[in-house]
């Protein structure tokens, strides 16, 4: 993904450079939460399943489960990056358990 538009404090938009990407476009918008209680981040993702018509049928069969899981993981990692400055990993931690998300 490459950032195609960025407005600090408001919007980040990105798109996939090459073909065959599962997620072709995404956008995250930021707005102030009511009562000065932080920031609300809204993620929009364009999901293009591979496989043409067969991929579309499979995506409908799973009723959006795959995009929801991708979005959940992406938002989890994004939040970690914003709050701590790094994305958590289990690399070099042999006793650590994998994230269940």
Order of alpha helices (4+ residues) and beta strands (2+ residues): beta-beta-beta-beta-alpha-alpha
